[in-house]
């Protein structure tokens, strides 16, 4: 018997001894809240800025210029994108474009200066962006290894709260939740960025 068997055995014993459940878990989450479009986006931006993310606004026809401007401003020359990304978003980029695939080992993603992806849904109340590995988002490693993540968020995908955002996700899909650049704090409350993901997060909010 190995350690795994011991742990699983203890879990089974605990389940056997546990009292029977009392039916369905209540899920009467607070939903149905409404805000004007302006209030919704203002709240979302406020949370993003509080998390030290960089926020950019543009019309749908200006997405390529917004993305290229961020890359030029920060001298980012090697860009990774998911295979299903809308190529018009990177049409103004004149550096090295790398299309990701599952065959690329995760450590090689460190060679990318930045990554551009789309998003599935966002929550204004918490400033959280949800990725579910869709065609314009790619695999999780692509958004965690490079130092800079440029994430395109459509205004129409921003919900008020977490329950509303979760309702737009498919439970069977892998979900990554992003609330600002990767950061943590030590016991002295000194903030350290880039521990578990990108140090720099740029959110491009697109009308539509």
N, C-alpha and C positions, 0 to 999 in steps of 0.2 A: 504494500500500500504506500503510495506516495503522498506528498503534501496536498496535491489537488484532491485526491480521493478523500483525505481527512476533512478538508474544508467543505467539500460538497456533502459529505456525510453529516456534518454538523448542521448544515443548512437544512437538509431533509429532516433531521430530528427536530429542529426548531419549528419547521412548518407543521410537523405532525402534532407537536405539543401546543401550537398556537390556537387560540379560541376561534371558532367558526366566524366567518365574516357576517356582517349585518346587511348584506345586500349591496346594491350599487353605491359607489362612491358619489356623493353629490357633486355636481359640476355646474353649479349655478353661478358661473363667473359673471362679473360685471361687464355687460356688453351694451350695445345700442347707443353709446355716447356719440354725439355729433359735434363737429366743429366746422367752421367755414374753412375753405381751402387755404386761405391766407393764414389763419390761426394754426392750422394743422402743420403747414410747412414751417412756420415760424417756430413752433414748438420742437419740431424735428431738428431744425438747424441749431436751436439753442442747446439741445442735448449733444449734438455732434461736436459743436465748438467746445462745450464743457469737457468733452472727452479728448480734446486736442486734435480732432480731425480737421482737415482743410475742406471747406465747402465751396463749391462753384455752381453757378446757375447758368443755364443756357436753354435756347430753343432746340427742338429736335434737329433742325437743319444746321445747328452750330456745334453739335457734339464732337465732330472730328477736330474742329479748331480748338475747342476747350481741352480735349485730351492732348493734342499736340502742344498746346501752350504750356500745360503742366510739365510735360516731358522736356521741352526746351528750357523752361525756367530753372529746372533742377538738374540739367545736364544728364538726363537719363537716355542712354543710347541703345540699350539692348532690351527689347520689350517682348514679353511673353503674352500670348493670348490663347484662350480655349479654341478648339477647332471649330465650334459653332458660333463664334462671335460675329456679330454684324461687322463686316470688314469696312463699311463706310465710317465706322467710329475711329479707325486708325488710318484713314486715307491720307491725312496730312502728315503722318509720321514719316520721317526720312532716315531713320536709323535702321538697326538690324531687328527684323521681326521674326520671332520664333513661335511657331504653332505647336502647342503642347499636344502630347499623346500619352496614353498609359505606358508606352514602352520607354519613355524617358525616365531614368532613375531620379528619384526625388532629390538626392544630393546635387545633381547637375542643375537643378532649378536655381541654385545659388548664383549661377553665372548670369542670371537675369537681373537687370537694374530695376525693373518694374514689371507689373502685370496689370492688364486691363480686363475687367470682367463686367458682366451685367449683374443683376440681382433678381430675386424672386419677389420679395415683399419687404417692407420696412415698418417699424413701429415708432411713431412720433413720441409717445410717452416715455419710452426708454432710450430712444436714439439708436435702436438696434436694427441692423440690416441682416436679413436672412438669405442665405444661399442654399440651394438644394441640388447642386451639381447638375443643373440643366445645361443645355448646349452652349449658352452664352456665359456660363459660370465656370464650367470645367470641374476638374477634380479638386478635392480639398487641398492637396499639397501645393497646387499652383497658387493658391491665395495665402498660404502660410509661410512658404520658404523665401520668396523674394522680399527685399527690404521695403519696397513701396507698392502699395495696392491702390489702383485707381478704379473705383467702383461706380458704375453708372446706375442711377436710381431714377425711375420715372415717377413723376408726381402722383400719377394714378395708382401707384403700387404702395403708397404710404397710408397705413391705417392708424387709427387713434391709439389703440392699446394692444397688449399682447394677445388676448383671446381672439381679437379680430384678425391679427396677423397669422396666428397659428391656424386659424380656420382656412386660410388660403394655401396652406402647405399640404403635401401628400405625406402621410405618416411613414410610408414605406421608403421614402427617399432620404438619403443622408443629409442632415441639416447642419450648417455652420452658422453660428450667430456672431455678428461682429458689432461691438460697441466701442468704436474708436480704435486707435492703434493698439497693438498688443502692449500691455503694461502690467506691472505688479509693484508692490511696495514691500520693503523690508520692515522689521520691527520698529525702526526709527521713522517709518512713514516716508522714506526716501523713494520717490518714483523712479522705476527703471523701465525703460521702453524696449520693445523688441525681444522680449523673453520667449514668447510662445508664437510669434507671428511678426508681421510687418511693423516696423517702427513708424512708418508714415502711411497715413490713410487719406486719400483724396476722394471726396464724394461729389460726383457731378450730378446735380439734380436737374433732370430734363423735363421741360414742359410736355405734358401728354400723358 
